[in-house]
Amino acid sequence: MFTLKNLFIVNTLVALSYGLGALFNPAWTMSTYGLTLNTAGELMTRFYGAELLAHGWMTWNARNSIASDTRTAIVSARSIGNSIRAMVAIAFMLSGEANWRGYNIVGIFAFFALAYGYFGLTKKDKV
């Protein structure tokens, strides 16, 4: 059964795996999408990697949380943030700068936006 707890765990695994790659090897991570980074791009990718690690830590710690204003804030923030990231990723893919693997990122962001939106709108009290 797909529960909010399972969503938090999946989000943690995805965030930590991408975050570690972006933080410690940004050039390689972005090259898998056909992108070449300059020094500023590497810095920004490392910043994003650090943010992903923080998001992974947050979702891991929230996985057993009970219904509360804090959990609602986490769920809505994750839905809104992933919705915006999905739109930005779609616009970038339409620019033709990245290879076909970039659509994986669109899919990941869209999945998390919809999944968190589902849990935010259904108001389930179960973790």
N, C-alpha and C positions, 0 to 999 in steps of 0.2 A: 504494500500500500504506500502511496506517495504522501508523505506527511511533511509538515513544515520542518521537523527535525531532520528528515532525510534530505530536504532541499538545502538546509544549512550545511549538512555534511558534504553534499556534492559541491556546493559553492566553495566550501573550504578547500576541497581537493583541487578544484580547477584554479582557484585564486593562488594557492600556494605553488602549484606547478608552473603556472605562467609567471607568477611573481618572482620565483627564484631564477628562472631563465632570463627574464627582463632585467633583473637586478645584477646578476653576475656575468651574463653574456648577451648584452643587448644587441650587438651587431649580428650575431648568429641567429638570435631569436627573430629578429626582423627580416633577416635574409631568407627565412623560410617562406616569407610572404612576397619575396621578390623585391625587397626594399634595401637600399643602401643608406646607412646613417652617416651623417657628419658628426662632429664632436657635440654639437648642440642636440642633435637627435639622440645620441647615446645618453646624454645627460637626462633628457626628458623621458627616455625609455626606462632608465634606472629609477627616476622619481616615480613613474607609474608602477614599476615593479615593487617599490617600497609600499605604495598605496595598496597594491594587490595583497601583499603580505599582511598589512594591517586589516584589510577586509576579511581575509581568510581567518585571521585570529579572532576577529569580532564574530563571524558566523560560527566558528567552532565554539566559542564561549556562549553563544546564544542558543545553541542547539537544544538545550534542556530547559529553556526558559518557559515560564508559565505566562498565560495571557496577562499582558500589562501594557501600559502606555509606552514603555521602553521597547518592548517587542514589536508593538505596532509601528513605532517610529523606525525601527530597523527594517521591517518589512516594506514600509512605504518608501523609505529612502533607497533601498535596493531596487525596488521596482522603477522608481523615477530615474535613478542613475543609469540603470541598464537600458531603459527606454531611450534616454538621450544618447548613450553610447551606441546603441543599435542604429539610430538615425545618422549619427556622425559616421559610423562605419559604412552604412549604405551609401551615403554621399561620397565617401572616399572611394569605395569600390566602383561607383559610377564614373569616377574620374579616370579610371583605367591605369592607375599607377601601380597597383598591386596585382599579384598573380591570383589564380583561382582559389588558392588556400585562404585568401582574405575573407572569403565567404564563410569560412569556419567561424571567424570572429563575429560576423554578423549573426550567425545562427546561435552562437553562445550567448551573446548579449540579448537577442530576442527571446531565447528560451528563458533566461533568468528574469527578464522584464515581465513576461507573461506568467511565469510560475509565481513570482512574488506578488504580481497583481492579483492572481487567483486567490492566494492566501490572504491578501489584504482586503479583498472584496467579499470573501465568503465568511469572514469573521469567525473562523473555527477556533474554538478554545483549546483544542487538543494540540499538543506539540507533535 
